[in-house]
Amino acid sequence: MKDMKRTKKVIVYILAAILSFLIIPEILIRTLSGEALVSISTFASLGGLYSPLLALIIFFAVSSLLFGVLAVYVVSRIYRAVKRDKGNELRLG
C-alpha cells in the first residue's frame, strides 16, 4: 500500500515537471521583451563563456522543472491541511 502511494506521488511529480517544462518556457518567450531575453541569456551563459542561446534554453528548462516540483509540493501541503481540517470537523460534528 505504501509503495502504491509513493508511486502515485512520483508520477504526479513527473507529470507536473513535464507540463511545466513544456508550458512555462513558452509563456516566458512570448511575454518577455527581446532585451530581457538577452540579459537573461548573458547572465545564464556566465558572461558569454557558453553559447547564449544554449544557456537560455538550459536556464528555462531547469527553472521550469524546479517550479513544477515546487508547485506540486505546495499544492500537496495545502491539500493535506484542508483534508485534515475537514476530518477534524467531521469528528467534532
C-alpha positions in Angstrom: 0.0 0.0 0.0 2.8 2.4 0.9 4.6 1.6 -2.4 1.4 2.5 -4.3 1.3 5.9 -2.6 4.9 6.5 -3.4 4.4 5.5 -7.0 1.5 7.8 -7.4 3.4 10.7 -5.8 6.4 10.1 -8.2 4.0 10.0 -11.2 2.4 13.3 -10.1 5.8 15.0 -9.7 7.0 13.7 -13.1 3.8 14.9 -14.9 4.0 18.3 -13.2 7.6 18.7 -14.2 6.9 17.7 -17.8 4.0 20.0 -18.1 5.9 22.9 -16.6 8.8 22.1 -18.9 6.5 22.5 -21.9 4.4 25.4 -20.8 6.5 27.9 -18.8 9.2 28.5 -21.4 6.5 29.1 -24.0 4.9 31.7 -21.8 8.2 33.4 -20.9 9.4 33.6 -24.5 6.1 35.1 -25.7 5.8 37.7 -22.8 9.4 38.8 -22.3 10.9 41.5 -24.4 14.0 40.9 -26.6 16.2 42.9 -24.2 15.0 40.9 -21.2 15.8 37.7 -23.0 19.3 39.0 -23.9 20.0 39.9 -20.3 18.9 36.5 -19.0 20.9 34.8 -21.7 24.0 36.8 -20.8 23.5 36.0 -17.1 22.9 32.3 -17.8 25.9 32.0 -20.1 28.2 33.4 -17.4 29.0 36.5 -19.3 29.4 34.8 -22.7 31.5 31.8 -21.5 28.9 29.4 -23.0 26.6 29.8 -26.0 24.0 32.4 -25.0 21.1 30.5 -26.8 22.0 27.2 -25.3 22.4 28.8 -21.8 19.0 30.4 -22.2 17.4 27.1 -23.1 19.0 25.3 -20.2 18.1 28.1 -17.8 14.4 27.9 -18.9 14.4 24.2 -18.6 15.9 24.0 -15.2 13.8 26.8 -13.7 10.6 25.4 -15.1 11.3 22.0 -13.8 12.0 23.4 -10.3 8.9 25.5 -10.5 6.8 22.4 -11.4 8.2 20.4 -8.5 7.7 23.3 -6.1 4.1 23.8 -7.3 3.2 20.2 -6.7 4.8 20.3 -3.2 2.9 23.5 -2.2 -0.4 22.2 -3.6 0.1 18.8 -1.8 0.7 20.7 1.5 -2.4 22.8 1.1 -4.4 19.7 0.2 -3.2 17.9 3.3 -4.1 20.9 5.5 -7.6 21.2 4.0 -8.2 17.4 4.3 -7.0 17.4 7.9 -9.3 20.3 8.8 -12.3 18.6 7.2 -11.5 15.4 9.1 -11.5 17.3 12.3 -14.8 19.0 11.5 -16.4 15.6 10.9 -15.2 14.2 14.2 -16.5 17.3 16.1 -19.8 17.4 14.3 
